[in-house]
Amino acid sequence: MTSTLLEPVAAPPEPLPAANRRPQRIRRLSLAALLVATAVLYLWDLGASGWANQFYAAAVQAGSSSWKAMLFGSSDAANSITVDKTPGALWVMDISARLFGFNAWSLLVPQALEGVAAVAVLYAAVRRVGGHWPGILAGAVLALTPVASLMFRYDNPDALLVLMLTAAAYCTLRAVEKDSAAWWLPLAGVFIGFGFLAKMLQAFLVLPALLVVYLLASHRSWPRRLLQAGAAALALMVSVGWYLALVALWPAGSRPYIGGSQNNSVLELALGYNGIGRLTGDETGGLGNTNYDAGWNRLFADSMGGQIAWLIPAAVILGVAGLWVIRRAPRTDRTRAALLVWLGWLVITGGVFSFANGILHPYYTVALAPAIAGAVGIGAALMWRSRNDIRSRVVLAGTLLVTAALAWVLLRRTSDWLPWLAPVIVAASVLAAVLLLVVDRLPKVVATLALLLAVVAGSAGPAAYSLATVTTTHSGAMPSAGPDGAGFPGGGHGGPGGGRRNGGASADGGANAAGGQFNTTNGTGANAPGTGTAAGNSQAGNPGGQHGGPFGSVDPGANVVAALKSNASNYTWAAATIGSDNAAGYQLAVDAPVMAIGGYNGTDPSPTLAQFKTYVAQHKIHYFIDASVMGGMRGGSSNSGSEASSEISAWVKANFTAQTIDGTTVYDLTAAQ
């Protein structure tokens, strides 16, 4: 017996009699329910996280008031330095801010809508080969992946990246179909190109899977396949190259410095700091080799497991089993092509993430979510359609038990949170697995209930983590999904320099006056009851600097803000400080340009000491704010990058008088030396 609801979609159906239209209405309603539920999940209380990642929020603030800052992705409207990424994702937020004003909602809503769009595109891709309900399952898996529920509510570039990669996979699978239009594969190249403009070389990790699948499964002759691949490569190069050429050819003196590079070069940024350096750990100006947990189990370890690992075994088992079921299908079989796309994406990207030695934050794993969801949706459909075979039933039952065991492990890492959930998932999974083993003998209604129980039990863990994520505010550069205690061990929610603020957040990104909790340099968090400012930041190597430490969030006091706002329009920069995160917090509070000396890690040679002295002599900078960042504290490392920020700090301290405002050490650079 085969369920007709799980048959793949072929040609558009003939008009149906009224009595037979009910299944179509159910399908339309279920799709609408999926997308509406996803929108609610991602938009719920979205503004509570304030500016979320201040680093990108400040760049959007700059881009909303300066077209040049928007074009280059500058950290400030005076265009001193760019963020350390190409600005594709910022452009979407910039447009939103220009249309609706710069605020927390205009900043974050674009990512939420990109998440809904990614779910819709994935549904469409899976539906074409698996049918409606597998498409619904795949879309739901993506929507409920914990790290997806985090990043589609955040202002990092990963949301746009995931949407572009999912769209590229869809276009590739359309290109494989018989009599498909010639432009589908080049369109996939365009989407990969825009993915590059969002997050550079990470977008290229899916290319091998997409290219190999097209060459293997296309109906076209080999010459035409190669011609189409060449057209797609050209489309990719054009969609990427126009921007790289624009930046490279633009006179360096009239554009911002390219943050993340040591030679003011966007190519160096793409190939080095954001390219090969992420694999080897040898990235000048970066953090060096961060190979603390690299290995085959990194995706299941403490920092990444709760973010993404829940259904990785299920995706692999169901995907491989699905390939076995259709092993005798023709070379051009669309279902095989789809499984190879999702599994290839998962294996290649997951392998790189597992063994990379450079900078790799846990939230990067959101790039795996569509691949996991696609493989689960199609693989589960194939097993269900062949459920009369005992081997398929064993695969379904075994996959569910493996998923339940992994959920037990992941949930026990936050054992104080919903302690009843893990036992319930295991009990429900065991019952569902038993029913799946004999599902061919059950009445249709009971078999359907068994299937629903299996789906609920398998998705309960990540769904609970996702709900915990969306009901909590997050901030900083390294947020983590899930309940308190998930993510970096010992680093608070979100790890060092970013995470949960239980006191809530205001629309300007500051902590709630009742006491916002966030991470400082010692990774423990600090409370500032009644002030809305950070306390304790003078500890752990940050003397006098009221800032978030390495990758933390700045929340300046009212007196600091008043001082920086004083006559701010008379200066090009109201202040300068080391590190983009530090500068971003002050800039967002003051609503005036603040120079980020040394860029994100404080290790870029921008500005040089000579340039800084010139700016000071020309009275372009009002204050210097004493601060430090992780990059600046590494010192002496072979790949630590420029020492310009340290030289500037030393020169300021030797030539200007320090004053303390709200616990923050500042220097008035307009005062007589």
C-alpha positions in Angstrom: 0.0 0.0 0.0 1.4 3.4 -1.0 0.3 6.8 0.2 -0.8 9.0 -2.7 0.0 12.1 -0.7 3.7 11.2 -0.9 3.9 10.8 -4.6 6.3 13.2 -6.3 4.8 16.1 -8.3 5.0 15.8 -12.0 3.0 17.8 -14.6 0.3 20.2 -13.4 -2.9 18.2 -12.5 -6.0 18.2 -14.6 -9.0 20.1 -13.1 -10.6 17.9 -10.5 -14.3 17.5 -9.7 -15.5 19.4 -6.6 -15.6 16.2 -4.6 -11.9 15.6 -5.1 -10.6 19.1 -4.3 -10.3 18.5 -0.6 -6.8 17.1 -0.7 -5.7 20.2 -2.7 -7.2 22.5 -0.1 -5.5 20.5 2.7 -2.2 20.9 1.0 -2.6 24.6 0.4 -3.7 25.1 4.0 -0.9 23.0 5.4 1.7 25.0 3.4 0.1 28.3 4.5 0.2 27.0 8.1 3.9 26.1 7.8 4.9 29.5 6.5 2.7 31.4 8.9 4.0 29.4 11.8 7.6 30.0 10.7 6.9 33.7 10.4 5.5 33.8 13.9 8.4 31.8 15.3 10.9 34.2 13.7 9.1 37.5 14.2 7.9 36.9 17.8 9.1 39.7 20.1 11.9 40.3 17.6 12.7 43.8 18.8 13.5 42.5 22.3 17.1 41.7 21.3 17.8 45.4 20.4 20.7 45.7 18.1 21.6 42.0 18.5 25.1 42.0 17.0 26.2 45.7 17.4 29.1 45.2 15.0 26.7 44.8 12.0 24.0 47.1 13.5 26.5 50.0 13.5 27.3 49.3 9.8 23.6 49.4 9.0 23.2 52.6 10.9 26.1 54.0 8.8 24.6 52.7 5.6 21.2 54.1 6.3 22.7 57.7 6.3 25.6 57.4 3.8 25.4 55.8 0.3 29.1 55.3 0.3 29.0 53.5 3.6 26.2 51.4 2.3 28.1 50.5 -0.9 31.2 49.4 0.9 29.8 48.2 4.2 31.5 50.8 6.3 31.5 50.6 10.1 30.7 54.3 10.4 29.2 57.0 8.2 32.5 58.8 7.9 33.9 55.7 6.2 37.0 55.0 8.1 36.9 51.2 7.7 34.5 48.4 6.5 33.2 45.4 8.3 35.3 42.2 7.6 32.8 40.8 5.1 31.4 41.9 1.7 28.2 43.9 2.4 25.6 41.9 0.6 23.6 41.1 3.7 24.0 44.6 5.0 22.4 46.0 1.8 19.1 44.3 2.6 19.1 45.7 6.1 20.2 49.1 4.8 17.3 49.3 2.4 14.9 48.3 5.2 16.4 51.0 7.4 16.1 53.6 4.7 12.4 52.7 4.1 11.3 52.3 7.7 13.9 54.2 9.7 16.8 52.7 11.6 15.5 50.7 14.6 15.6 47.2 15.9 12.7 45.9 13.8 14.0 47.3 10.5 17.3 45.8 11.3 16.1 42.3 12.2 12.9 41.7 10.2 14.8 41.2 6.9 16.5 38.2 8.3 13.2 36.8 9.7 11.6 37.1 6.2 14.7 35.5 4.6 14.1 32.6 7.0 10.5 32.2 5.9 11.6 32.4 2.2 14.3 29.8 2.8 11.6 27.4 4.3 9.4 28.1 1.2 12.2 27.5 -1.3 13.2 24.2 0.5 9.6 23.1 0.5 9.4 23.7 -3.2 12.6 21.8 -3.9 11.6 18.8 -1.9 8.0 18.8 -3.1 9.1 18.4 -6.7 10.7 15.1 -6.1 9.1 13.8 -2.9 5.7 15.3 -2.8 3.8 17.7 -0.6 4.1 16.2 2.8 7.8 15.4 2.6 8.2 19.1 1.5 6.2 20.1 4.6 8.4 17.9 6.8 11.6 19.3 5.3 10.4 22.9 5.7 9.4 22.2 9.3 12.8 20.6 10.1 14.6 23.7 8.7 12.3 26.1 10.6 12.8 24.3 13.9 16.5 23.8 13.7 17.7 25.7 16.8 20.5 27.6 15.1 18.1 28.6 12.4 15.7 30.0 14.9 18.6 32.1 16.2 20.2 33.3 13.0 16.9 34.1 11.2 16.3 36.5 14.1 19.8 38.1 14.1 21.6 40.7 12.0 24.5 38.5 11.0 25.0 37.7 7.2 24.2 33.9 7.7 20.5 34.4 7.1 20.9 35.7 3.6 23.7 33.1 2.9 21.3 30.2 3.8 18.6 31.6 1.6 20.9 32.1 -1.4 22.4 28.5 -1.0 18.9 27.0 -0.8 17.8 28.9 -3.8 20.9 27.7 -5.7 20.1 24.1 -4.8 16.5 24.5 -6.0 17.7 26.0 -9.3 20.2 23.1 -9.8 17.5 20.5 -9.3 15.3 22.3 -11.8 18.2 22.3 -14.3 18.4 18.5 -13.9 14.8 18.0 -15.0 13.9 17.0 -18.5 13.1 19.9 -20.9 14.2 22.4 -18.2 15.0 26.0 -19.3 18.6 26.7 -20.1 18.8 29.5 -17.6 18.2 27.4 -14.4 21.8 26.5 -13.9 23.2 30.0 -14.6 20.6 31.3 -12.1 22.0 28.9 -9.5 25.4 30.5 -10.2 23.9 33.9 -9.6 22.5 32.8 -6.2 25.9 31.4 -5.2 27.4 34.7 -6.3 25.1 36.7 -4.0 25.8 34.2 -1.3 29.5 35.2 -1.7 28.6 38.8 -1.4 26.9 37.9 1.9 29.7 35.7 3.4 32.4 35.3 0.9 34.1 31.9 0.3 31.8 29.9 2.6 29.2 30.2 -0.2 31.4 28.1 -2.4 31.3 25.0 -0.2 28.1 23.8 -1.9 29.6 24.2 -5.4 31.1 20.6 -5.7 27.8 18.9 -4.8 25.7 21.1 -7.2 28.2 20.8 -10.1 28.7 17.0 -9.8 25.0 16.3 -9.5 24.1 18.4 -12.6 26.9 16.7 -14.7 25.8 13.3 -13.6 22.0 13.6 -13.7 21.2 16.1 -16.5 19.2 14.9 -19.5 21.4 17.0 -21.8 24.3 15.6 -23.9 27.8 16.0 -22.5 28.7 19.0 -24.7 25.6 20.8 -23.6 26.1 19.9 -20.0 29.6 21.3 -20.1 28.3 24.4 -21.9 25.7 24.9 -19.2 28.2 24.5 -16.5 30.4 27.1 -18.2 27.5 29.5 -18.4 26.8 29.0 -14.7 30.4 29.6 -13.8 30.4 32.8 -15.9 27.2 33.9 -14.2 28.8 33.2 -10.8 31.9 35.2 -11.7 29.9 38.1 -13.0 27.7 38.2 -9.9 30.8 38.2 -7.7 33.3 39.9 -9.9 31.5 43.2 -10.4 31.8 44.1 -6.8 35.4 42.9 -6.3 36.4 44.9 -9.4 34.6 48.0 -8.1 36.4 47.9 -4.8 39.7 47.1 -6.4 39.5 49.9 -9.0 38.0 52.5 -6.7 40.8 54.9 -5.5 41.8 53.7 -2.1 42.0 57.3 -0.8 38.4 58.0 -1.4 36.9 54.8 0.0 37.0 53.2 3.5 39.9 50.8 4.4 38.9 47.1 3.7 38.5 45.7 7.2 40.0 42.2 7.9 42.8 42.8 5.4 46.4 43.9 6.0 46.9 45.5 2.6 43.5 47.3 2.1 42.6 44.5 -0.4 39.2 42.9 -0.9 40.9 39.9 -2.6 43.1 39.4 0.4 40.0 39.5 2.6 38.2 37.0 0.5 41.1 34.5 0.0 43.0 35.0 3.3 41.1 36.1 6.4 37.7 34.9 5.1 39.1 32.1 2.9 42.0 29.7 3.3 42.8 31.2 6.7 39.6 29.8 8.1 40.7 26.3 7.2 44.4 26.5 8.3 44.2 29.0 11.1 47.0 31.0 9.5 45.1 34.3 8.9 47.1 37.4 9.6 45.2 39.7 11.8 42.8 36.9 12.9 42.8 34.8 16.1 45.3 32.3 15.0 44.7 28.5 15.2 41.6 28.0 17.3 41.7 24.2 16.8 40.3 23.5 20.3 37.8 20.9 19.3 38.4 20.1 15.6 37.6 16.5 14.7 34.9 14.2 13.4 32.7 14.8 16.5 32.9 18.7 16.6 29.4 19.0 15.3 28.2 16.9 18.2 30.3 18.5 20.9 29.3 21.0 23.6 29.5 24.2 21.5 27.8 23.0 18.3 25.8 19.9 19.3 22.7 21.7 20.6 22.8 24.1 17.7 22.6 21.7 14.8 23.3 18.0 15.6 19.8 16.7 16.5 19.0 15.3 13.0 22.4 14.9 11.4 22.4 11.0 11.9 18.8 10.9 10.7 19.7 12.8 7.5 22.6 10.5 6.8 20.8 7.3 7.5 17.6 8.2 5.7 19.5 9.7 2.8 21.8 6.8 2.2 18.9 4.3 2.7 17.0 6.3 0.1 19.8 6.1 -2.4 19.8 2.3 -1.9 16.1 2.1 -2.5 16.4 3.9 -5.8 19.7 2.4 -6.8 18.3 0.9 -10.0 16.7 4.2 -11.1 17.9 5.8 -14.4 20.9 8.1 -14.3 18.7 11.1 -14.7 16.4 10.2 -11.8 15.4 13.5 -10.0 15.0 11.9 -6.6 18.5 10.5 -6.6 19.8 13.9 -7.8 18.0 15.6 -4.9 19.4 13.2 -2.3 22.9 13.7 -3.7 22.6 17.5 -3.6 21.5 17.5 0.1 23.9 14.8 1.2 26.8 16.3 -0.7 26.1 19.7 0.8 25.9 18.1 4.3 29.1 16.0 3.9 31.3 18.7 2.3 30.2 21.6 4.5 30.0 19.5 7.6 33.5 18.1 6.9 35.0 21.5 6.5 33.3 22.7 9.7 34.5 19.7 11.6 38.2 20.0 10.7 38.7 23.7 10.1 41.5 25.2 12.3 40.7 28.8 11.9 37.9 31.0 13.2 34.6 29.0 13.3 31.7 30.1 15.4 29.0 27.6 16.3 26.3 29.6 14.6 28.0 29.0 11.2 26.4 25.6 11.4 23.1 27.2 10.2 24.5 26.6 6.7 23.9 22.8 7.3 20.2 23.2 8.2 18.7 23.0 4.6 20.8 20.0 3.7 19.8 18.1 6.8 16.1 19.0 6.3 16.2 18.1 2.6 17.7 14.7 3.2 15.3 13.9 6.1 12.3 14.9 4.1 13.1 12.9 0.9 14.7 10.0 2.7 11.8 9.6 5.1 9.3 9.7 2.2 11.2 6.9 0.4 11.2 4.7 3.4 7.5 5.3 4.1 6.5 4.6 0.5 8.4 1.3 0.6 7.2 0.4 4.1 5.9 -3.0 3.0 9.6 -4.0 2.9 10.8 -4.9 6.4 14.2 -3.3 5.7 12.5 0.1 5.2 10.6 -0.3 8.4 13.8 -1.2 10.3 15.5 1.9 8.9 12.6 4.1 10.0 12.5 2.6 13.5 16.2 2.6 13.8 16.6 6.2 12.7 14.0 7.3 15.3 15.8 5.4 18.1 19.2 6.9 17.1 17.6 10.4 17.0 16.1 9.8 20.5 19.4 8.7 21.9 21.1 11.8 20.5 18.3 14.0 21.9 18.9 12.4 25.3 22.6 13.2 25.2 22.0 16.8 24.0 19.2 17.5 26.5 21.2 16.1 29.4 23.8 18.9 28.8 21.2 21.3 30.1 19.8 18.9 32.6 18.2 21.6 34.8 16.1 22.8 31.9 12.9 20.7 31.3 14.3 17.6 33.0 11.2 15.6 32.0 11.6 16.2 28.2 14.4 13.7 27.5 12.6 10.7 29.2 9.3 11.6 27.4 11.1 11.8 24.0 12.8 8.4 24.6 9.5 6.8 25.7 7.5 8.2 22.8 10.3 7.2 20.3 10.4 3.6 21.6 6.6 3.3 21.2 6.7 4.9 17.8 9.6 2.6 16.7 7.7 -0.5 17.7 4.6 0.7 15.8 6.8 1.5 12.7 8.1 -2.0 12.7 4.6 -3.4 12.2 3.1 -0.4 10.5 2.3 -2.5 7.4 -0.2 -4.5 9.4 -1.9 -1.6 11.1 -5.1 0.1 10.1 -4.6 3.2 8.0 -5.6 5.6 10.8 -3.3 3.9 13.3 -0.5 3.8 10.9 -0.9 7.5 10.3 -0.9 8.2 14.0 2.2 6.1 14.4 3.9 8.2 11.7 2.8 11.5 13.4 4.1 10.2 16.8 7.4 9.4 15.2 7.7 12.9 13.6 6.8 14.6 16.9 9.1 12.5 19.0 12.0 13.0 16.5 11.5 16.8 16.3 10.6 17.5 20.0 14.2 18.2 21.1 15.2 20.8 18.5 11.7 22.3 18.6 12.0 22.8 22.4 15.5 24.4 21.9 14.1 26.6 19.2 11.3 27.8 21.4 13.8 28.5 24.2 15.8 30.5 21.7 13.0 32.8 20.4 11.7 33.5 23.9 15.1 34.8 25.0 17.0 37.9 24.0 20.5 37.6 22.5 23.3 39.9 21.9 27.0 40.0 21.0 29.1 38.5 18.3 28.8 34.8 19.3 25.2 34.0 20.3 24.0 30.5 20.9 20.6 28.9 20.5 18.8 27.0 23.2 18.3 27.4 26.9 20.8 28.9 29.4 23.9 26.7 29.5 23.8 25.7 25.9 26.7 26.7 23.6 30.2 27.4 24.9 30.9 25.5 28.1 31.6 27.9 30.9 31.1 30.9 28.7 27.6 31.8 29.6 24.8 31.8 27.1 26.4 32.5 23.8 30.0 32.0 24.8 32.6 34.7 25.3 31.4 38.1 24.2 27.8 37.4 23.4 24.7 35.8 24.6 21.6 36.1 26.7 20.5 39.3 28.4 17.8 38.1 30.8 16.9 41.7 31.8 15.7 42.3 28.2 17.0 44.9 25.8 15.8 48.3 24.7 15.4 49.3 21.1 18.8 51.1 21.2 20.5 47.9 22.1 21.3 48.8 25.7 20.5 46.5 28.6 17.3 47.0 30.5 17.6 49.5 33.3 16.4 46.9 35.7 19.6 45.0 35.1 20.8 43.5 31.8 23.1 40.5 32.0 25.7 40.0 29.3 29.1 38.6 29.0 32.3 40.5 29.7 35.9 39.5 29.2 35.9 37.0 32.0 32.9 35.2 30.4 30.8 35.4 33.5 28.5 38.4 32.8 28.1 41.5 34.9 25.0 43.2 36.3 24.5 46.9 36.4 21.3 47.4 38.4 19.4 50.6 37.7 22.0 52.1 35.4 21.7 50.3 32.1 25.5 50.3 31.9 28.1 47.5 32.2 29.9 47.0 35.5 33.1 45.1 36.0 34.5 45.8 32.6 37.7 47.2 34.1 38.6 43.7 35.0 40.3 41.0 33.0 42.6 43.2 31.0 40.3 46.0 30.2 41.4 48.9 32.5 39.0 51.7 32.4 37.2 50.6 29.3 33.4 50.3 29.8 33.0 47.8 27.0 32.2 44.2 26.3 35.7 42.9 26.0 36.5 40.5 23.3 33.5 40.4 20.9 31.2 41.7 23.6 28.6 44.5 23.5 29.2 48.0 24.7 26.6 49.7 26.8 27.9 53.2 27.6 26.6 55.2 30.5 24.5 58.3 30.2 27.4 60.7 31.0 29.7 59.1 28.4 26.9 59.4 25.8 26.4 63.1 26.7 30.1 63.8 26.4 30.4 62.2 23.0 27.3 63.9 21.7 28.6 67.3 22.8 29.3 69.2 19.6 29.6 65.9 17.7 28.6 67.6 14.5 31.8 69.6 14.6 33.9 66.5 14.2 34.2 63.8 11.5 34.3 61.2 14.3 32.8 61.9 17.7 35.3 59.4 19.1 37.8 56.7 18.2 38.4 53.4 20.0 40.2 50.1 19.4 38.1 47.4 17.8 34.8 47.5 15.8 32.7 46.0 18.6 33.8 48.7 21.0 33.2 51.4 18.4 29.8 50.1 17.4 28.4 50.3 20.9 29.3 53.9 21.3 28.3 54.8 17.8 24.8 53.3 18.2 24.3 55.1 21.5 25.6 58.5 20.3 24.2 58.3 16.7 27.4 59.8 15.3 30.5 58.2 13.6 33.0 56.5 15.9 36.2 55.3 14.4 37.0 51.6 14.9 40.8 51.6 15.1 42.3 48.4 13.8 38.9 47.0 12.6 37.2 44.0 14.1 40.2 42.5 16.0 42.1 45.7 16.4 44.9 44.3 14.2 44.2 46.0 10.8 46.7 48.8 10.0 43.9 51.4 9.8 44.6 54.1 10.6 48.3 54.2 11.0 49.8 56.2 13.8 50.8 58.9 11.2 47.3 59.1 9.8 45.8 59.2 13.3 48.1 62.1 14.3 47.0 64.0 11.1 43.3 63.5 12.0 43.9 64.7 15.5 45.9 67.8 14.3 42.9 68.5 12.0 40.5 68.2 14.9 38.5 65.5 13.2 38.3 63.2 16.3 36.9 64.5 19.5 37.6 61.7 22.0 39.8 58.6 22.3 38.1 55.9 24.4 40.4 53.4 26.1 39.6 49.9 25.2 41.1 46.6 24.1 40.0 43.5 22.2 41.1 39.9 22.0 43.2 40.6 18.9 45.0 43.4 20.6 45.7 41.3 23.7 47.4 38.5 21.7 50.4 40.6 21.0 53.6 39.1 19.7 51.9 36.3 17.7 53.4 35.6 14.3 50.0 36.3 12.6 48.8 39.0 15.0 48.7 41.6 12.3 49.4 45.3 12.6 50.5 46.9 15.9 49.1 50.3 14.8 46.3 50.2 17.4 48.8 49.7 20.2 51.0 52.5 18.9 48.0 54.8 18.7 46.9 53.9 22.2 50.4 54.5 23.6 50.7 57.8 21.8 47.4 59.1 23.1 48.2 58.1 26.7 51.6 59.8 26.5 50.3 63.1 25.1 46.8 63.6 26.5 45.2 63.7 29.9 42.9 60.8 31.0 39.5 61.5 32.5 37.0 59.0 33.8 33.3 59.2 33.0 31.0 56.5 34.2 34.0 54.3 34.8 35.2 54.7 31.2 38.6 56.2 30.6 38.5 58.8 27.8 41.0 61.4 26.4 39.9 64.7 24.8 41.9 64.9 21.7 41.0 68.5 21.1 42.6 69.6 24.4 46.0 71.3 24.3 48.9 68.8 24.4 
